[in-house]
Amino acid sequence: MGMDWIAVFALAGCFAACFVAASTGGVFKPGVWYDNLSKPSWNPPNWLFPVAWLQLYIMIAIAGWLVWMQVGFASPFWVWVAQLVLNSTWSVLFFGVRQLRWAFIESTILWSSILSCVLLFAPVSEAAAWLMVPYLAWVSFACLLNWKMWQLNPGPHPIITLAELKAPSGRAARAQQAQRAQRAQ
């Protein structure tokens, strides 16, 4: 019994597409600007976002693959591709050009595209449809969070600078700050 190499390559392609979509979040990082925004009390801790997104991207990739295995490059698969494009665009709008209003509007369009995936996937692959439901729930929460942050921080906000793009984030940035503080003493 041989391995179905087309299926393996298709799965790898779906994971690669999700990696590309996720990479905009790595390029346009939250950073100091985001840290200084007013946030609602129910804003999750920063560490939760990458943990949640890793799991969601795994489910999104498998859902896309399951649908592709059934219908190939038919409409449900292209809606899946469209939602990935919208997914990656949000990071550019929110963290890159820092247009919280436009990011909110875009997130509602993203939400609609995910709901479309669920509805289009259901007759093709029930498992694929269910794999998209946690993503729909997360983006529902993210839309609400984006809206509230826009209300709390109406702007205008400066577009991300090249220095900010190059700056380390998270643990590495805190380590550098601690080293600078130690040297200053």
C-alpha positions in Angstrom: 0.0 0.0 0.0 1.6 3.3 -1.1 1.3 6.7 0.3 -0.8 9.2 -1.5 1.8 11.8 -2.2 -0.7 14.3 -3.6 -2.6 14.3 -0.3 0.7 14.8 1.6 1.7 17.7 -0.7 -1.8 19.2 -0.4 -1.6 19.0 3.4 1.8 20.6 3.4 0.5 23.3 1.1 -2.4 24.1 3.4 0.0 24.3 6.3 2.3 26.5 4.2 -0.6 28.8 3.4 -1.4 29.2 7.1 2.2 29.8 7.9 2.3 32.7 5.3 -0.9 34.1 6.8 0.5 33.9 10.3 3.8 35.5 9.3 2.2 38.9 9.0 1.7 38.7 12.7 5.4 38.0 13.1 6.3 41.0 10.9 3.8 43.4 12.3 4.3 42.8 16.0 2.4 44.4 18.9 5.4 46.1 20.5 5.5 49.2 22.7 2.7 51.0 20.7 0.3 48.1 21.5 1.5 47.9 25.1 0.6 51.6 25.6 -3.0 51.3 24.3 -5.9 51.4 26.7 -7.4 47.9 26.8 -10.6 46.6 28.3 -10.3 44.7 31.6 -11.2 41.5 29.7 -8.3 41.7 27.3 -6.4 38.4 27.4 -2.8 38.3 28.5 -0.3 38.7 25.6 1.0 35.1 26.0 -2.4 33.7 25.1 -2.5 35.1 21.5 0.3 33.0 20.0 -0.9 29.9 21.9 -4.4 30.3 20.6 -3.4 31.1 17.1 -1.0 28.1 16.8 -3.9 25.8 17.6 -6.3 27.7 15.3 -3.9 27.6 12.4 -3.4 23.9 12.7 -7.2 23.4 12.6 -7.6 25.9 9.7 -4.9 24.0 7.7 -6.5 20.6 8.3 -10.0 22.0 7.4 -8.7 23.4 4.2 -7.0 20.1 3.4 -10.1 18.1 4.1 -12.1 20.3 1.8 -9.5 20.2 -0.9 -9.4 16.4 -0.7 -13.1 16.3 -1.5 -13.6 19.1 -4.0 -10.2 20.3 -5.1 -10.0 23.9 -6.2 -13.8 24.4 -6.1 -15.5 27.4 -4.5 -15.3 26.2 -0.8 -11.5 26.0 -1.1 -11.2 29.4 -2.6 -13.3 30.9 0.2 -10.8 29.2 2.6 -8.0 30.9 0.7 -9.9 34.3 0.8 -10.3 34.1 4.6 -6.5 33.5 5.0 -5.8 36.6 2.9 -8.2 38.5 5.1 -6.7 37.0 8.2 -3.2 38.2 7.3 -4.5 41.7 6.3 -5.8 42.3 9.8 -2.3 42.4 11.3 -1.2 44.9 8.7 -4.1 47.1 9.4 -4.0 46.9 13.2 -0.3 46.6 14.0 1.2 48.0 10.8 -0.7 51.1 9.7 -2.5 51.2 13.1 -5.9 51.9 11.8 -8.0 50.4 14.5 -11.3 51.4 12.8 -10.3 49.8 9.5 -9.0 46.7 11.3 -12.4 46.4 13.0 -14.3 46.7 9.7 -11.9 44.2 8.1 -12.3 41.8 11.0 -16.1 41.7 10.4 -15.5 40.8 6.8 -13.0 38.1 8.0 -15.7 36.9 10.4 -18.2 36.6 7.5 -15.6 34.7 5.4 -15.1 32.2 8.2 -18.8 31.7 8.6 -19.0 31.2 4.9 -16.3 28.5 5.2 -18.3 26.8 7.9 -21.5 26.8 5.8 -19.8 25.8 2.6 -17.7 23.1 4.3 -20.5 21.4 6.1 -22.0 19.5 3.1 -18.4 18.7 1.8 -16.8 17.7 5.1 -18.5 17.9 8.5 -15.1 17.6 10.2 -13.7 20.6 8.2 -16.7 22.7 9.1 -16.3 21.9 12.8 -12.6 22.6 12.7 -13.5 26.2 11.6 -15.9 26.8 14.5 -13.3 27.5 17.2 -11.7 30.0 14.7 -15.1 31.6 14.2 -15.5 31.9 18.0 -12.0 33.4 18.4 -12.6 35.9 15.7 -16.0 36.8 17.2 -14.1 37.6 20.4 -11.3 39.4 18.5 -13.9 41.6 16.6 -15.4 42.7 19.9 -11.9 43.3 21.4 -10.9 45.3 18.3 -14.0 47.4 18.5 -13.5 48.1 22.2 -9.8 49.0 21.7 -10.8 51.4 18.8 -13.4 53.0 21.1 -10.8 53.4 23.9 -8.0 54.6 21.5 -9.7 56.6 18.7 -6.4 57.8 17.3 -4.8 58.9 15.1 -1.9 56.5 15.6 1.5 56.7 13.9 2.3 54.0 11.3 4.8 51.4 12.4 8.4 52.5 11.8 11.3 50.5 10.3 13.0 50.5 13.7 9.9 49.0 15.3 9.7 46.4 12.6 13.3 45.4 13.3 12.9 45.5 17.1 12.7 42.2 19.0 9.4 41.5 20.7 8.2 39.7 23.7 10.8 37.9 25.9 13.8 39.1 23.8 12.8 42.7 24.1 12.3 42.4 27.8 15.8 40.8 28.1 17.4 43.6 26.2 15.6 46.2 28.4 16.8 44.4 31.5 20.4 44.3 30.2 20.3 48.1 29.4 18.9 48.8 32.9 21.8 46.7 34.5 24.4 48.6 32.5 22.9 51.9 33.5 23.4 51.0 37.2 
